[in-house]
Amino acid sequence: MTYLVIKWLHVLSSTILFGTGIGSAFYMLLTSLGRDARTVARVTRLVVIADWLFTTPTAILQPATGLYLAHLANMQLASGWLAWSIGLYVLAIGCWVPVVFLQMRLAASARVSAETGTPLSAAYWRMLWIWVALGAIAFFAFVGIFWLMVTKGA
């Protein structure tokens, strides 16, 4: 594959990764704040599915295409902007992995609340705020990566 095709795949997958993350976070957080356990159970289940269908493949494709692009362009991985991008990516994915498991636990907790007709539990809210904190860190890491990719650290 040519450099241009790999670059297109890299940009496309970053768009899907970032867009799915923001969209999922928006709907899951706002739905949770609405406190309707039935709706929360449905939305959290869909967010988990979206992560497995869209986020996981693109999270794998990003470093694969990025490293291949660096190889094709004879870039040193230790160069300033590229090293920072890699570090921020590791941070973002390091936040995302526990988020996926939190989402599965949140979905299970909301399902129990919906089935029993009880409010979302205190454990649900504790997990949700951890999810929000990890998501915020990942969001800003990805924003930083986009900045570095566009400016090349200039």
BELRALIN-V121811 format. One record per residue. N is the residue number from 0. RES is the residue in one letter. SS is DSSP state (hx for helix, st for strand, lp for the rest). OMEGA is omega as a letter, one per 30 degrees, with the letter a starting at -180 (none if undefined). Layout:
n=N res=RES ss=SS omega=OMEGA
n=N res=RES ss=SS omega=OMEGA
//
This chain:
n=0 res=M ss=lp omega=a
n=1 res=T ss=lp omega=l
n=2 res=Y ss=hx omega=a
n=3 res=L ss=hx omega=l
n=4 res=V ss=hx omega=l
n=5 res=I ss=hx omega=l
n=6 res=K ss=hx omega=l
n=7 res=W ss=hx omega=l
n=8 res=L ss=hx omega=l
n=9 res=H ss=hx omega=l
n=10 res=V ss=hx omega=l
n=11 res=L ss=hx omega=a
n=12 res=S ss=hx omega=l
n=13 res=S ss=hx omega=l
n=14 res=T ss=hx omega=l
n=15 res=I ss=hx omega=l
n=16 res=L ss=hx omega=a
n=17 res=F ss=hx omega=a
n=18 res=G ss=hx omega=l
n=19 res=T ss=hx omega=l
n=20 res=G ss=hx omega=a
n=21 res=I ss=hx omega=a
n=22 res=G ss=hx omega=l
n=23 res=S ss=hx omega=a
n=24 res=A ss=hx omega=a
n=25 res=F ss=hx omega=a
n=26 res=Y ss=hx omega=a
n=27 res=M ss=hx omega=a
n=28 res=L ss=hx omega=a
n=29 res=L ss=hx omega=l
n=30 res=T ss=hx omega=l
n=31 res=S ss=hx omega=a
n=32 res=L ss=hx omega=l
n=33 res=G ss=hx omega=l
n=34 res=R ss=lp omega=l
n=35 res=D ss=lp omega=a
n=36 res=A ss=hx omega=a
n=37 res=R ss=hx omega=l
n=38 res=T ss=hx omega=l
n=39 res=V ss=hx omega=l
n=40 res=A ss=hx omega=l
n=41 res=R ss=hx omega=a
n=42 res=V ss=hx omega=l
n=43 res=T ss=hx omega=l
n=44 res=R ss=hx omega=l
n=45 res=L ss=hx omega=l
n=46 res=V ss=hx omega=l
n=47 res=V ss=hx omega=l
n=48 res=I ss=hx omega=l
n=49 res=A ss=hx omega=l
n=50 res=D ss=hx omega=a
n=51 res=W ss=hx omega=a
n=52 res=L ss=hx omega=a
n=53 res=F ss=hx omega=a
n=54 res=T ss=hx omega=a
n=55 res=T ss=hx omega=l
n=56 res=P ss=hx omega=a
n=57 res=T ss=hx omega=l
n=58 res=A ss=hx omega=l
n=59 res=I ss=hx omega=a
n=60 res=L ss=hx omega=a
n=61 res=Q ss=hx omega=a
n=62 res=P ss=hx omega=l
n=63 res=A ss=hx omega=a
n=64 res=T ss=hx omega=l
n=65 res=G ss=hx omega=l
n=66 res=L ss=hx omega=l
n=67 res=Y ss=hx omega=l
n=68 res=L ss=hx omega=l
n=69 res=A ss=hx omega=l
n=70 res=H ss=hx omega=a
n=71 res=L ss=hx omega=a
n=72 res=A ss=lp omega=a
n=73 res=N ss=lp omega=l
n=74 res=M ss=lp omega=l
n=75 res=Q ss=lp omega=a
n=76 res=L ss=lp omega=a
n=77 res=A ss=lp omega=l
n=78 res=S ss=lp omega=a
n=79 res=G ss=hx omega=a
n=80 res=W ss=hx omega=a
n=81 res=L ss=hx omega=l
n=82 res=A ss=hx omega=l
n=83 res=W ss=hx omega=l
n=84 res=S ss=hx omega=l
n=85 res=I ss=hx omega=l
n=86 res=G ss=hx omega=l
n=87 res=L ss=hx omega=l
n=88 res=Y ss=hx omega=l
n=89 res=V ss=hx omega=l
n=90 res=L ss=hx omega=a
n=91 res=A ss=hx omega=a
n=92 res=I ss=hx omega=l
n=93 res=G ss=hx omega=l
n=94 res=C ss=hx omega=a
n=95 res=W ss=hx omega=a
n=96 res=V ss=hx omega=l
n=97 res=P ss=hx omega=l
n=98 res=V ss=hx omega=l
n=99 res=V ss=hx omega=a
n=100 res=F ss=hx omega=l
n=101 res=L ss=hx omega=l
n=102 res=Q ss=hx omega=l
n=103 res=M ss=hx omega=l
n=104 res=R ss=hx omega=l
n=105 res=L ss=hx omega=l
n=106 res=A ss=hx omega=l
n=107 res=A ss=hx omega=l
n=108 res=S ss=hx omega=l
n=109 res=A ss=hx omega=l
n=110 res=R ss=hx omega=l
n=111 res=V ss=hx omega=l
n=112 res=S ss=hx omega=a
n=113 res=A ss=hx omega=a
n=114 res=E ss=hx omega=a
n=115 res=T ss=hx omega=l
n=116 res=G ss=lp omega=l
n=117 res=T ss=lp omega=l
n=118 res=P ss=lp omega=l
n=119 res=L ss=lp omega=a
n=120 res=S ss=lp omega=l
n=121 res=A ss=hx omega=l
n=122 res=A ss=hx omega=l
n=123 res=Y ss=hx omega=a
n=124 res=W ss=hx omega=l
n=125 res=R ss=hx omega=l
n=126 res=M ss=hx omega=a
n=127 res=L ss=hx omega=a
n=128 res=W ss=hx omega=l
n=129 res=I ss=hx omega=l
n=130 res=W ss=hx omega=l
n=131 res=V ss=hx omega=a
n=132 res=A ss=hx omega=l
n=133 res=L ss=hx omega=l
n=134 res=G ss=hx omega=l
n=135 res=A ss=hx omega=l
n=136 res=I ss=hx omega=a
n=137 res=A ss=hx omega=l
n=138 res=F ss=hx omega=a
n=139 res=F ss=hx omega=l
n=140 res=A ss=hx omega=l
n=141 res=F ss=hx omega=l
n=142 res=V ss=hx omega=l
n=143 res=G ss=hx omega=l
n=144 res=I ss=hx omega=l
n=145 res=F ss=hx omega=l
n=146 res=W ss=hx omega=a
n=147 res=L ss=hx omega=l
n=148 res=M ss=hx omega=a
n=149 res=V ss=hx omega=a
n=150 res=T ss=hx omega=a
n=151 res=K ss=lp omega=l
n=152 res=G ss=lp omega=a
n=153 res=A ss=lp omega=none
//
